[in-house]
Amino acid sequence: MSCHGAEYTFDKKWMEPFENTDFDMVYVCGLEIEEPTGLSLIEYLEQHPKRELFYAPGPRGIQISREKTERIFALHPILHINESEAFALSGCSSVTDAARALSERTKNTVVITLGEQGTYCLERNGLSYLEPSKPARVADTIGAGDSHIGTLMACLSLGQDMREAIRTANRIAAAVVEVQGASLSEEEFLAALGQQKR
């Protein structure tokens, strides 16, 4: 359940202190775009087109106005969505068709998480693949999508290619669904990466 409050609003003035800050990735979710101030956020993104945009519209994506969606898609975001969101946004009934239709609209990579099946990706260069996920004993799914996109962005910023980043994101998301809540201890995080605490 989400209660809309300050975290869903946006004012361009909030970003003024960061105008000269060197960051090259931006993450936006549908809850922020859906709000009336979502237009201000879109305007900010339009004024800063060199930053790589990751957009996760979420289950409310189909409730976002067509104008907002088209303006976001015109910024060529990397889409991060699950299977049902992909079908709803594209009007297609297969993952591959949905990815193709959405990539044609965004002119960029589409990442579709498929739960225990893994993640399907259609990269902007046309390369497509299903990156499997390890089996998980699901305790709860809170944080699965957020941990996946957060890991994906972190890995890309560290220089991993998309497929390697998705592979790592799959491992972290699988570990997150095995615990109650949305966070991992340091030991759980390192174990998901196949590492040990030093």
KEGU-427910 format. One record per residue: residue number from 1; residue in one letter; x, y, z of N, C-alpha, C, O in turn. Coordinates in steps of 0.001 Angstrom, whole numbers, plus 500000, padded with zeros to 6 digits. Layout:
% KEGU-427910
SITE    k  r      nx      ny      nz     cax     cay     caz      cx      cy      cz      ox      oy      oz
SITE  NUM  A       X       Y       Z       X       Y       Z       X       Y       Z       X       Y       Z
...
***
This chain:
% KEGU-427910
SITE    k  r      nx      ny      nz     cax     cay     caz      cx      cy      cz      ox      oy      oz
SITE    1  M  500837  498842  500000  500000  500000  500000  500891  501233  500000  501870  501292  500745
SITE    2  S  500564  502207  499179  501302  503463  499124  500391  504605  499530  499266  504722  499044
SITE    3  C  500879  505434  500412  500167  506659  500781  500913  507811  500142  502079  508053  500452
SITE    4  H  500257  508507  499269  500923  509572  498542  501234  510738  499465  500358  511254  500159
SITE    5  G  502489  511139  499459  502942  512255  500277  504065  512972  499575  504142  512964  498346
SITE    6  A  504937  513592  500343  506017  514407  499784  506932  513616  498860  507467  514164  497897
SITE    7  E  507115  512322  499151  508041  511536  498334  507553  511336  496909  508323  510903  496051
SITE    8  Y  506301  511639  496644  505776  511483  495294  505707  512805  494529  505293  512830  493370
SITE    9  T  506102  513880  495160  506041  515181  494492  507422  515579  494010  508422  514963  494381
SITE   10  F  507473  516618  493176  508752  517064  492629  508696  518559  492368  507689  519091  491900
SITE   11  D  509798  519222  492681  509960  520637  492375  511358  520810  491789  512345  520399  492400
SITE   12  K  511441  521411  490620  512738  521565  489946  513756  522298  490823  514959  522075  490689
SITE   13  K  513289  523160  491709  514200  523901  492590  515027  522963  493461  516154  523280  493842
SITE   14  W  514448  521799  493772  515172  520850  494609  516463  520383  493951  517397  519970  494639
SITE   15  M  516522  520445  492641  517695  519951  491920  518751  521024  491683  519852  520711  491230
SITE   16  E  518438  522275  491979  519389  523363  491727  520743  523147  492399  521767  523417  491771
SITE   17  P  520801  522672  493649  522115  522452  494266  522966  521404  493548  524174  521322  493768
SITE   18  F  522335  520609  492693  523047  519512  492027  523342  519798  490557  523799  518915  489832
SITE   19  E  523083  521029  490117  523257  521368  488700  524657  521056  488194  524814  520597  487062
SITE   20  N  525663  521293  489002  527042  521063  488566  527603  519751  489097  528805  519499  489020
SITE   21  T  526724  518927  489632  527141  517628  490152  527247  516643  488996  526408  516614  488096
SITE   22  D  528289  515850  489047  528539  514896  487971  527813  513577  488254  528327  512721  488975
SITE   23  F  526643  513423  487694  525969  512127  487727  525370  511897  486353  524913  512832  485696
SITE   24  D  525379  510646  485931  524965  510373  484555  523779  509426  484441  523381  509075  483330
SITE   25  M  523205  509005  485566  522038  508127  485541  520927  508728  486395  521181  509345  487429
SITE   26  V  519692  508533  485941  518519  509005  486677  517499  507870  486704  517238  507230  485685
SITE   27  Y  516925  507630  487885  515881  506617  488038  514567  507313  488360  514497  508142  489268
SITE   28  V  513535  506973  487615  512207  507540  487836  511197  506395  487844  511255  505492  487009
SITE   29  C  510269  506448  488803  509203  505441  488815  507870  506092  488479  507725  507313  488538
SITE   30  G  506919  505272  488133  505620  505759  487693  504869  506557  488736  504121  507474  488393
SITE   31  L  505056  506223  490020  504363  506961  491074  504704  508444  491023  503845  509290  491269
SITE   32  E  505954  508759  490705  506381  510164  490636  505802  510864  489414  505442  512039  489479
SITE   33  I  505715  510147  488309  505199  510727  487066  503688  510899  487137  503137  511849  486581
SITE   34  E  503028  509984  487818  501573  509985  487907  501031  511246  488596  499966  511745  488230
SITE   35  E  501754  511751  489576  501307  512926  490334  501240  514164  489440  501890  514199  488395
SITE   36  P  500458  515189  489834  500408  516433  489046  501791  517053  488834  502050  517659  487794
SITE   37  T  502682  516900  489828  504033  517453  489668  504894  516599  488750  506048  516936  488485
SITE   38  G  504338  515493  488264  505072  514659  487310  505476  515425  486067  506517  515138  485476
SITE   39  L  504672  516391  485660  505031  517214  484493  506285  518031  484762  507101  518221  483861
SITE   40  S  506453  518520  485993  507672  519255  486349  508884  518338  486281  509957  518747  485836
SITE   41  L  508710  517112  486720  509802  516143  486654  510155  515838  485202  511334  515769  484853
SITE   42  I  509155  515656  484363  509408  515410  482941  510133  516598  482319  511075  516412  481549
SITE   43  E  509708  517811  482644  510381  519007  482119  511840  519039  482551  512718  519372  481755
SITE   44  Y  512103  518694  483808  513483  518643  484293  514295  517633  483477  515414  517926  483055
SITE   45  L  513734  516462  483260  514427  515429  482488  514658  515878  481049  515706  515595  480469
SITE   46  E  513691  516571  480476  513845  517084  479108  514961  518119  479030  515612  518252  477994
SITE   47  Q  515184  518847  480111  516243  519854  480149  517614  519246  480424  518627  519936  480314
SITE   48  H  517659  517971  480779  518915  517269  481081  518956  515944  480318  519018  514879  480932
SITE   49  P  518922  516004  478995  518793  514775  478200  520036  513899  478158  519952  512757  477706
SITE   50  K  521178  514386  478609  522400  513584  478511  522494  512537  479611  523345  511649  479553
SITE   51  R  521640  512634  480601  521663  511663  481687  520849  510433  481279  519715  510550  480816
SITE   52  E  521447  509254  481458  520765  507997  481098  519567  507814  482018  519707  507787  483241
SITE   53  L  518399  507692  481422  517157  507583  482181  516714  506130  482281  516604  505429  481275
SITE   54  F  516463  505692  483507  515885  504382  483780  514471  504638  484272  514264  505379  485234
SITE   55  Y  513502  504026  483611  512105  504286  483944  511403  502990  484298  511364  502048  483507
SITE   56  A  510849  502958  485504  510076  501810  485980  508658  502290  486273  508365  502705  487394
SITE   57  P  507770  502239  485269  506426  502773  485466  505611  502020  486505  504687  502584  487091
SITE   58  G  505938  500753  486740  505226  499976  487742  503812  499621  487308  503422  499882  486170
SITE   59  P  503049  499027  488212  501706  498570  487857  500741  499706  487536  499705  499474  486914
SITE   60  R  501062  500916  487947  500185  502048  487671  500539  502714  486344  499958  503738  485985
SITE   61  G  501483  502139  485625  501934  502728  484366  500828  502991  483367  500859  503989  482648
SITE   62  I  499850  502100  483319  498765  502288  482345  497800  503389  482772  496975  503836  481974
SITE   63  Q  497900  503830  484029  497043  504921  484501  497680  506292  484283  497039  507322  484495
SITE   64  I  498932  506298  483861  499623  507558  483580  499131  508065  482233  498970  507286  481294
SITE   65  S  498893  509352  482137  498325  509906  480904  499209  509602  479699  500427  509472  479815
SITE   66  R  498575  509494  478562  499296  509224  477310  500341  510309  477045  501447  510010  476595
SITE   67  E  499992  511569  477322  500939  512668  477097  502208  512477  477923  503315  512608  477401
SITE   68  K  502051  512169  479206  503224  511966  480064  504042  510769  479592  505269  510830  479519
SITE   69  T  503347  509681  479271  504052  508484  478812  504834  508764  477541  505995  508371  477431
SITE   70  E  504219  509433  476583  504910  509723  475321  506105  510646  475540  507141  510477  474897
SITE   71  R  505975  511613  476433  507097  512513  476710  508248  511772  477391  509415  512018  477087
SITE   72  I  507918  510872  478305  508963  510055  478941  509618  509150  477902  510845  509067  477843
SITE   73  F  508818  508474  477084  509365  507578  476068  510223  508337  475060  511189  507781  474538
SITE   74  A  509893  509590  474780  510682  510401  473848  512070  510716  474399  512949  511145  473652
SITE   75  L  512274  510505  475700  513588  510708  476321  514451  509449  476225  515565  509417  476747
SITE   76  H  513941  508423  475565  514657  507163  475314  515119  506471  476602  516303  506174  476761
SITE   77  P  514182  506220  477516  514580  505558  478759  514869  504078  478557  514361  503451  477627
SITE   78  I  515692  503535  479440  515772  502090  479581  514565  501712  480429  514447  502148  481574
SITE   79  L  513674  500907  479873  512472  500490  480602  512784  499287  481475  513452  498351  481035
SITE   80  H  512307  499310  482699  512455  498188  483631  511059  497861  484143  510487  498614  484931
SITE   81  I  510516  496736  483691  509127  496385  483973  509014  494881  484200  509918  494119  483858
SITE   82  N  507891  494468  484781  507659  493034  484885  506748  492588  483735  506331  493398  482907
SITE   83  E  506456  491312  483703  505714  490743  482575  504329  491370  482405  503961  491762  481298
SITE   84  S  503562  491469  483488  502206  492023  483361  502245  493492  482966  501385  493950  482213
SITE   85  E  503231  494238  483462  503386  495642  483070  503739  495753  481592  503260  496648  480896
SITE   86  A  504580  494837  481120  504967  494832  479703  503753  494608  478815  503583  495286  477802
SITE   87  F  502904  493649  479199  501703  493374  478410  500754  494570  478427  500203  494944  477392
SITE   88  A  500565  495165  479600  499637  496298  479722  500117  497511  478927  499323  498168  478254
SITE   89  L  501412  497808  479002  501946  498986  478306  502005  498809  476797  501860  499772  476045
SITE   90  S  502221  497566  476356  502414  497323  474921  501149  496876  474199  501015  497086  472993
SITE   91  G  500221  496262  474928  499052  495672  474288  499361  494328  473659  498518  493768  472957
SITE   92  C  500550  493801  473896  500968  492511  473326  500746  491401  474347  500554  491659  475535
SITE   93  S  500777  490162  473862  500532  489031  474751  501721  488078  474851  501599  487003  475438
SITE   94  S  502861  488454  474291  504082  487671  474487  505189  488630  474907  505198  489801  474530
SITE   95  V  506111  488111  475688  507202  488935  476203  508047  489498  475066  508409  490674  475080
SITE   96  T  508359  488660  474083  509208  489135  472984  508514  490220  472170  509142  491208  471789
SITE   97  D  507229  490044  471903  506487  491070  471158  506372  492357  471965  506507  493452  471419
SITE   98  A  506121  492221  473271  506005  493401  474132  507320  494170  474161  507332  495395  474039
SITE   99  A  508425  493449  474322  509733  494111  474356  510003  494835  473042  510480  495969  473040
SITE  100  R  509698  494180  471931  509926  494789  470620  509078  496050  470447  509578  497082  469999
SITE  101  A  507797  495964  470803  506894  497108  470651  507333  498283  471521  507302  499433  471084
SITE  102  L  507740  497989  472746  508155  499065  473653  509506  499644  473249  509726  500849  473367
SITE  103  S  510405  498794  472777  511703  499285  472313  511554  500178  471091  512297  501145  470927
SITE  104  E  510590  499852  470233  510331  500712  469072  509866  502094  469508  510153  503089  468843
SITE  105  R  509153  502155  470617  508658  503447  471117  509739  504231  471857  509788  505457  471760
SITE  106  T  510601  503539  472593  511622  504232  473390  512963  504346  472677  513803  505166  473047
SITE  107  K  513157  503524  471656  514450  503467  470953  515583  503114  471918  516701  503615  471802
SITE  108  N  515262  502237  472875  516271  501862  473854  515983  500462  474396  515033  499798  473983
SITE  109  T  516813  500045  475314  516748  498729  475930  515477  498571  476763  515027  499509  477420
SITE  110  V  514909  497361  476720  513751  497013  477545  514130  495789  478377  514542  494761  477839
SITE  111  V  513984  495915  479692  514286  494842  480636  512968  494398  481261  512267  495197  481882
SITE  112  I  512635  493112  481092  511374  492581  481621  511689  491466  482611  512203  490414  482230
SITE  113  T  511378  491702  483879  511609  490678  484890  510471  489662  484850  509302  490014  484692
SITE  114  L  510849  488391  484996  509888  487289  484859  509865  486390  486088  509564  485201  485982
SITE  115  G  510179  486946  487245  510165  486154  488471  511158  485013  488411  512323  485212  488067
SITE  116  E  510695  483807  488749  511589  482651  488823  512185  482263  487474  513181  481542  487426
SITE  117  Q  511587  482731  486377  512134  482416  485051  513371  483246  484726  514157  482866  483859
SITE  118  G  513550  484364  485404  514697  485218  485132  514279  486553  484560  513264  487126  484955
SITE  119  T  515073  487042  483627  514837  488363  483036  515052  488302  481533  516061  487787  481053
SITE  120  Y  514087  488836  480804  514220  488951  479353  514697  490360  479048  514205  491330  479624
SITE  121  C  515653  490465  478145  516172  491775  477762  516259  491886  476246  516742  490982  475564
SITE  122  L  515786  493002  475745  516001  493375  474350  516827  494644  474394  516328  495715  474740
SITE  123  E  518097  494512  474038  518984  495672  474086  518727  496588  472901  518148  496181  471894
SITE  124  R  519165  497820  473038  518913  498824  471998  519529  498422  470665  519054  498846  469611
SITE  125  N  520593  497599  470699  521250  497163  469462  520553  495969  468811  521008  495473  467781
SITE  126  G  519441  495503  469410  518687  494384  468843  518994  493036  469464  518263  492073  469234
SITE  127  L  520067  492945  470252  520408  491691  470922  519342  491380  471973  518983  492238  472779
SITE  128  S  518841  490141  471953  517841  489753  472951  518245  488435  473591  518896  487598  472965
SITE  129  Y  517854  488262  474840  518193  487045  475567  517332  486932  476821  516794  487916  477328
SITE  130  L  517223  485701  477299  516593  485420  478582  517711  485030  479531  518370  484009  479333
SITE  131  E  517924  485823  480542  518955  485526  481540  518265  484830  482711  517486  485460  483426
SITE  132  P  518540  483531  482919  517820  482791  483959  518160  483278  485366  519185  483920  485599
SITE  133  S  517272  482952  486282  517475  483288  487687  517617  481996  488469  517071  480962  488085
SITE  134  K  518347  482060  489559  518452  480863  490401  517140  480665  491152  516464  481640  491480
SITE  135  P  516777  479423  491425  515547  479175  492182  515627  479836  493560  516683  479845  494193
SITE  136  A  514512  480381  494010  514472  481044  495314  513307  480500  496129  512256  480164  495584
SITE  137  R  513508  480416  497440  512424  480075  498364  511807  481401  498797  512365  482104  499640
SITE  138  V  510673  481735  498230  510101  483070  498417  509494  483220  499808  508592  482476  500194
SITE  139  A  510014  484207  500558  509445  484579  501856  508472  485728  501655  507360  485701  502182
SITE  140  D  508879  486734  500899  507975  487786  500437  508634  488536  499288  509858  488546  499158
SITE  141  T  507820  489153  498471  508334  489776  497241  508584  491274  497383  508916  491941  496403
SITE  142  I  508428  491807  498591  508673  493237  498804  510130  493547  498477  511043  492909  499002
SITE  143  G  510334  494509  497625  511685  494946  497285  512323  494223  496117  513442  494557  495729
SITE  144  A  511639  493237  495545  512245  492466  494452  512575  493358  493259  513704  493344  492768
SITE  145  G  511603  494129  492795  511837  494993  491636  512825  496104  491919  513690  496397  491093
SITE  146  D  512701  496731  493094  513616  497816  493450  515049  497312  493582  515986  497966  493126
SITE  147  S  515219  496135  494212  516574  495599  494350  517144  495227  492986  518348  495343  492758
SITE  148  H  516278  494780  492081  516740  494393  490747  517234  495610  489972  518343  495595  489438
SITE  149  I  516424  496657  489905  516850  497823  489125  518004  498560  489807  518881  499100  489134
SITE  150  G  518002  498583  491139  519113  499226  491841  520431  498529  491565  521448  499177  491319
SITE  151  T  520408  497198  491607  521616  496424  491308  522018  496600  489850  523199  496760  489541
SITE  152  L  521045  496569  488966  521318  496753  487537  522043  498075  487287  523062  498110  486597
SITE  153  M  521513  499153  487848  522126  500468  487647  523520  500533  488265  524443  501085  487667
SITE  154  A  523671  499968  489465  524980  499979  490121  526009  499222  489288  527134  499688  489108
SITE  155  C  525622  498059  488785  526551  497250  487984  526920  497944  486679  528080  497912  486269
SITE  156  L  525950  498570  486025  526252  499306  484792  527196  500465  485081  528101  500743  484294
SITE  157  S  526988  501143  486212  527859  502275  486545  529277  501812  486854  530225  502588  486737
SITE  158  L  529425  500545  487249  530747  499978  487520  531395  499386  486273  532497  498841  486339
SITE  159  G  530709  499496  485136  531303  499059  483876  530872  497700  483370  531363  497252  482335
SITE  160  Q  529959  497024  484073  529480  495746  483559  528622  495982  482322  527981  497025  482192
SITE  161  D  528612  495009  481414  527692  495125  480287  526292  494747  480763  526127  494238  481872
SITE  162  M  525298  494993  479937  523907  494800  480348  523636  493367  480795  522980  493148  481814
SITE  163  R  524131  492399  480047  523835  491001  480396  524446  490620  481742  523802  489965  482561
SITE  164  E  525677  491029  481961  526339  490736  483235  525621  491448  484386  525455  490885  485468
SITE  165  A  525200  492685  484139  524479  493445  485166  523147  492773  485503  522761  492715  486670
SITE  166  I  522450  492271  484495  521179  491571  484729  521423  490287  485511  520655  489948  486411
SITE  167  R  522484  489578  485169  522815  488338  485879  523006  488624  487380  522496  487898  488233
SITE  168  T  523747  489692  487678  523971  490073  489076  522667  490525  489730  522381  490155  490868
SITE  169  A  521881  491323  489013  520598  491809  489544  519660  490645  489848  518942  490674  490848
SITE  170  N  519659  489626  488997  518834  488442  489248  519230  487767  490561  518368  487344  491332
SITE  171  R  520537  487669  490810  521008  487021  492041  520580  487811  493280  520133  487236  494272
SITE  172  I  520725  489135  493208  520360  489965  494363  518849  489933  494592  518404  489794  495731
SITE  173  A  518058  490058  493532  516595  490029  493686  516133  488680  494240  515219  488630  495063
SITE  174  A  516758  487587  493794  516402  486259  494316  516708  486171  495805  515940  485577  496563
SITE  175  A  517818  486756  496226  518160  486757  497654  517179  487612  498453  516811  487251  499570
SITE  176  V  516756  488737  497890  515825  489636  498586  514480  488961  498831  513895  489133  499901
SITE  177  V  513981  488199  497868  512667  487563  498068  512731  486405  499063  511694  485919  499515
SITE  178  E  513931  485964  499403  514067  484874  500370  514046  485356  501818  514025  484537  502737
SITE  179  V  514053  486673  502037  514024  487215  503396  512764  488052  503597  512175  488549  502637
SITE  180  Q  512363  488198  504853  511247  489089  505168  511745  490526  505057  512806  490861  505583
SITE  181  G  510982  491372  504374  511400  492758  504199  512208  492922  502932  512377  491984  502153
SITE  182  A  512704  494129  502741  513323  494460  501457  514832  494629  501512  515428  495087  500538
SITE  183  S  515465  494276  502621  516910  494498  502686  517645  493231  503100  517101  492350  503765
SITE  184  L  518896  493179  502680  519767  492052  502991  520819  492490  503998  521247  493645  503995
SITE  185  S  521233  491576  504851  522394  491844  505698  523630  491820  504796  523562  491371  503652
SITE  186  E  524737  492297  505311  525973  492270  504513  526333  490837  504129  526762  490579  503004
SITE  187  E  526156  489910  505064  526478  488508  504791  525577  487935  503702  526046  487220  502816
SITE  188  E  524276  488249  503769  523334  487764  502752  523655  488359  501380  523576  487677  500358
SITE  189  F  524016  489636  501379  524362  490308  500123  525596  489665  499494  525603  489345  498305
SITE  190  L  526631  489483  500298  527863  488881  499777  527631  487438  499334  528186  486999  498326
SITE  191  A  526813  486704  500083  526512  485320  499696  525806  485280  498348  526070  484395  497534
SITE  192  A  524905  486236  498106  524202  486291  496814  525169  486544  495677  524950  486093  494552
SITE  193  L  526241  487265  495970  527267  487533  494959  528309  486425  494885  529205  486468  494042
SITE  194  G  528195  485430  495767  529169  484343  495786  530464  484741  496463  531525  484196  496159
SITE  195  Q  530378  485702  497389  531564  486180  498105  531381  485956  499599  530284  485660  500073
SITE  196  Q  532483  486105  500326  532430  485994  501779  532910  487292  502399  533685  488037  501799
SITE  197  K  532432  487554  503622  532868  488742  504352  534330  488578  504732  534757  487508  505164
SITE  198  R  535090  489649  504565  536530  489580  504896  536783  490022  506306  537930  490029  506754
***
